[in-house]
Amino acid sequence: MKMIPQIVASVILSHLLPVVSPQVLPREPFLAVRRHYCQGSLINTNTQLCCDGGVVDIPILSPFQRRYFNCCGSEAIDIRRQVCCAGEAVSSVNVPNVFPFQNRWRMPAPRRRISCCGRQAFVPGLQVCCSGQVKNVAFGTVPNSTACCGTDVYNRQTHDCCGGEELVMRAKGLCCGGVATNDGGEGTHICCGEQSFRRSSNAMCCGRSVVEGTLRSGFRCCGQESYNMRKSHRCCSNQIVYDTSTGICCAGHALEFPSKTFTCCGRRVIPVYSDRMCCAGQIVAGGFSTLRCCGDKSYNSALEYCCSKTGGRIVPRHFHPNITVACTEQHHI
């Protein structure tokens, strides 16, 4: 009778063993073993990587975690916790992935992209990389409005970066030609070269210089100077201001001859009322109402024909009363 309990126990165990056998325990889905070579060594790509020619074992518990590992130089990194910067593994665990808001944290979705700043990790949009240094972006800043000025970060909507180093608040100053000015903001002042002047003042910008006068009062620019068109001043070759009552501009040169009584002939002048005239930049004989230019010569239009005004071929009228016939016949003589 003592054997019955033992027999019953052995029968029960024989029925339970298949249930607890490791062969029927739940397992992860099967992954085909992919084998490749790394510098002649056979590796299993489900559990190993080939980094810079060396075999690196992946510390994974499941082959499905293989997708989270990549090479960084000669080592393997977990892209969920690390980023590869300049060939070195950098931890991304402490990189901010949340926005501060009233001493609380709210998670953005999805997780933000992580980039490198030299050998540091940062999150674009939450941080910026300034000359190798990671700077945080102020909460509430308009997207893409934050930029670097040297190693500092600034808001492009309210400030300007002068010379790549100095910050200027637009409400109080301007950045003129790479130089910071604090005379006044963009609402009241305007740049001229490396300086600024008040918009409402009796001044204007000519070239890169602040000069006297305004457009409304009749002033115009002449190079780095200004002149008043309502007076007798004019600009010669956009460089020299001269007085028309005492000077004249000929071929870009200001000459000391009054423009009312002299006229230009190239770079020279001749009196308006004289026995000289100007033909193609040459001073020739004149003084008669019938004299005309034929090229760089003068001719008497009452007695001669000009057969070629550019070449200056002159033919006497007695050859033929018709200029076409006269010039043609004379051409064959």
C-alpha positions in Angstrom: 0.0 0.0 0.0 3.0 2.3 0.6 3.9 2.1 -3.2 0.6 3.6 -4.3 1.5 7.2 -3.4 4.9 6.9 -5.1 3.2 5.5 -8.3 0.7 8.3 -8.3 3.4 10.9 -7.9 5.5 9.5 -10.7 2.4 9.6 -13.0 1.6 13.2 -12.2 5.3 14.2 -12.8 5.3 12.4 -16.1 2.4 14.6 -17.2 3.8 17.8 -15.9 7.3 17.5 -17.3 6.4 18.3 -20.9 4.7 21.5 -19.7 7.7 22.9 -17.8 10.3 21.6 -20.3 12.5 24.3 -21.8 11.6 23.1 -25.2 8.1 24.5 -24.9 8.9 27.7 -23.0 7.9 30.9 -25.0 10.9 32.2 -27.0 11.5 35.3 -29.2 10.8 34.9 -32.9 13.6 33.3 -34.8 16.1 35.6 -36.6 18.2 34.2 -39.4 21.9 34.3 -38.6 23.6 36.6 -41.1 27.3 36.0 -41.4 29.8 38.3 -42.9 33.6 38.7 -42.9 35.5 41.5 -41.1 39.1 41.6 -42.2 39.0 37.8 -42.8 37.2 37.0 -39.6 33.7 35.5 -39.8 31.2 37.5 -37.8 27.5 37.2 -36.9 25.9 40.5 -37.8 23.1 40.0 -35.4 25.5 40.2 -32.4 28.7 41.7 -33.8 29.8 44.7 -35.8 32.9 45.4 -38.0 34.2 48.8 -36.8 37.4 50.1 -38.4 38.4 46.6 -39.4 37.9 45.2 -35.9 35.2 42.8 -34.6 33.1 44.4 -31.8 30.6 42.4 -29.8 27.3 44.1 -29.2 26.0 44.0 -25.6 22.5 43.1 -26.4 19.9 40.8 -24.8 18.0 40.2 -28.0 18.9 40.2 -31.7 16.1 42.8 -32.2 18.2 45.3 -30.3 20.9 45.2 -33.1 19.2 48.1 -34.9 20.1 50.4 -32.0 23.9 49.9 -32.5 26.2 51.5 -35.0 30.0 52.0 -35.3 31.8 55.1 -34.0 35.4 54.8 -34.9 36.6 51.5 -33.5 33.8 51.0 -31.0 30.0 50.3 -31.0 27.6 52.9 -29.6 23.9 52.6 -28.6 22.2 55.3 -30.6 19.5 55.6 -28.0 22.1 56.8 -25.4 25.0 58.0 -27.5 25.9 60.0 -30.6 29.1 59.9 -32.6 30.9 63.3 -32.7 34.2 63.7 -34.5 34.8 60.0 -34.3 34.2 59.8 -30.6 31.2 58.4 -28.6 29.4 61.2 -26.7 26.6 60.5 -24.2 23.2 62.0 -25.2 21.5 61.0 -22.0 21.9 64.5 -20.4 21.0 66.4 -23.6 17.8 68.3 -22.9 14.8 66.9 -24.8 12.1 68.9 -23.0 11.0 72.5 -22.6 11.1 74.3 -19.2 7.7 75.8 -18.5 6.7 77.1 -15.1 9.2 74.9 -13.3 7.6 71.9 -15.0 8.7 69.8 -18.0 6.6 68.8 -20.9 7.9 66.3 -23.5 7.8 67.2 -27.2 6.8 64.5 -29.6 8.6 62.8 -31.2 12.0 62.8 -29.6 14.1 65.5 -31.2 17.1 65.0 -33.5 20.5 65.2 -31.9 23.5 66.8 -33.6 27.1 67.4 -32.8 28.8 70.6 -31.8 32.5 69.7 -32.0 32.7 66.9 -29.5 29.5 67.8 -27.7 25.9 66.7 -28.4 23.0 69.2 -28.7 19.4 69.4 -29.9 18.7 71.9 -32.7 15.8 74.0 -31.8 16.5 73.7 -28.1 20.1 74.6 -28.4 22.6 76.2 -30.8 26.2 75.5 -31.5 28.3 78.7 -31.3 32.0 78.4 -32.1 32.1 74.9 -30.6 30.1 75.8 -27.5 26.5 74.7 -26.9 24.1 77.4 -25.9 20.5 77.0 -24.7 17.7 78.8 -26.6 15.4 80.9 -24.5 11.9 79.4 -24.0 9.2 81.1 -26.2 11.7 82.2 -28.9 10.3 82.2 -32.4 11.7 79.2 -34.3 14.8 79.9 -36.4 15.2 83.4 -34.9 18.2 82.4 -32.7 21.7 82.8 -34.1 25.3 83.0 -32.9 27.4 86.1 -32.4 30.8 84.8 -31.6 30.3 82.5 -28.6 27.0 84.3 -27.6 23.5 83.6 -28.7 21.0 86.3 -29.7 17.5 86.9 -31.1 17.7 88.1 -34.7 14.4 89.8 -34.4 15.6 92.3 -31.7 19.4 92.4 -32.1 22.1 92.6 -34.7 25.5 91.0 -34.7 28.3 93.5 -35.5 31.5 92.3 -36.9 30.6 88.8 -35.8 31.4 89.6 -32.2 29.4 92.6 -30.8 25.6 92.6 -30.1 23.5 95.7 -30.7 19.9 96.1 -29.7 18.0 97.6 -32.7 15.9 99.8 -30.5 19.0 101.6 -29.1 21.7 101.3 -31.8 22.6 100.2 -35.3 25.3 98.1 -36.9 26.8 100.3 -39.6 29.5 98.8 -41.7 30.4 96.3 -39.1 30.7 98.9 -36.4 28.2 99.2 -33.5 26.7 102.6 -32.9 24.6 103.6 -29.9 23.3 107.0 -31.0 19.8 105.7 -31.7 17.8 102.8 -33.1 16.5 102.0 -36.6 13.4 104.0 -36.0 15.2 107.3 -35.6 18.6 106.9 -37.2 20.0 105.6 -40.5 23.4 104.2 -41.4 26.0 105.9 -43.6 29.2 103.9 -43.9 30.4 103.2 -40.4 28.4 106.0 -38.7 24.7 106.9 -38.2 22.7 110.1 -38.3 19.2 111.2 -37.4 16.6 110.8 -40.1 15.0 114.2 -39.2 18.3 116.2 -39.3 19.5 118.4 -42.1 21.9 115.7 -43.3 22.2 113.1 -46.0 24.5 110.2 -46.9 26.8 110.6 -49.9 29.0 107.6 -50.6 30.0 106.7 -47.0 30.0 110.2 -45.6 27.4 112.2 -43.7 27.1 115.6 -45.4 24.9 118.7 -45.2 21.5 119.0 -47.0 18.5 116.9 -47.9 16.9 115.8 -51.1 13.8 117.9 -50.3 15.9 121.1 -50.0 17.4 120.5 -53.5 20.7 118.9 -52.5 22.3 116.0 -54.5 25.3 113.9 -54.1 28.6 114.3 -56.0 30.9 111.5 -54.8 31.5 112.1 -51.1 30.1 115.7 -51.3 26.8 117.4 -51.6 25.7 120.4 -53.7 22.6 122.5 -54.1 20.9 122.2 -57.5 18.8 125.3 -56.8 22.0 127.3 -56.9 24.6 127.4 -59.7 26.5 124.3 -58.5 26.7 121.2 -60.6 28.5 117.8 -60.4 31.3 116.9 -62.8 31.8 113.2 -63.5 30.1 112.4 -60.2 33.3 113.5 -58.4 33.8 117.3 -58.4 31.4 120.1 -57.5 31.8 123.2 -59.5 30.1 126.6 -59.9 28.7 127.1 -63.4 29.2 130.9 -63.1 33.0 130.3 -62.9 33.6 126.8 -64.2 32.7 124.3 -66.8 32.9 120.4 -66.9 34.6 119.1 -70.1 35.1 115.3 -70.5 35.0 114.7 -66.7 37.4 117.6 -65.9 36.3 120.8 -64.1 37.9 123.8 -65.9 37.9 127.4 -64.7 36.0 128.9 -67.5 32.4 130.2 -67.1 30.0 127.9 -68.8 27.8 130.8 -70.1 30.6 132.1 -72.4 32.6 129.0 -73.1 31.8 125.6 -74.6 33.6 122.3 -74.5 35.6 120.7 -77.3 36.9 117.4 -75.9 39.0 118.4 -72.8 39.5 122.0 -74.1 37.2 125.0 -74.3 36.5 127.6 -77.0 34.5 130.8 -76.6 30.9 130.6 -77.6 31.2 133.6 -79.9 34.5 133.2 -81.8 36.0 132.3 -85.2 36.5 128.7 -84.0 34.2 125.7 -83.9 34.5 122.1 -82.6 34.3 119.2 -85.0 34.7 115.7 -83.5 36.7 117.0 -80.6 39.0 119.1 -82.8 39.1 122.9 -82.8 38.8 124.1 -86.5 38.1 127.3 -88.3 34.6 128.7 -87.9 32.9 132.0 -87.6 30.6 131.8 -90.6 27.0 130.7 -90.6 27.5 128.4 -93.6 30.4 126.5 -92.0 29.5 122.9 -91.0 31.4 119.9 -89.6 32.5 117.0 -91.9 34.2 114.5 -89.6 36.9 116.4 -87.8 37.0 119.2 -90.5 34.9 122.2 -91.4 33.4 123.0 -94.8 31.4 125.7 -96.5 28.0 124.2 -97.0 27.2 126.8 -99.7 30.2 125.8 -101.9 30.9 122.2 -100.9 29.4 118.8 -100.2 30.3 116.5 -97.3 30.3 113.1 -98.9 31.1 111.2 -95.7 30.5 112.9 -92.3 32.5 110.3 -90.5 35.4 110.2 -92.9 35.4 113.9 -93.7 35.5 113.7 -97.6 34.6 117.1 -99.0 33.6 117.7 -102.7 33.1 121.1 -104.4 29.5 121.7 -105.5 30.5 122.7 -109.1 31.1 119.0 -110.0 27.3 118.4 -110.0 24.2 120.0 -108.5 23.2 116.6 -107.1 25.2 115.6 -104.0 24.8 111.8 -104.8 26.1 112.2 -108.3 28.8 114.6 -107.3 30.2 112.4 -104.5 30.0 109.3 -106.8 31.7 110.9 -109.8 34.4 112.5 -107.6 34.9 109.1 -106.0 35.9 107.7 -109.4 38.3 110.5 -110.3 
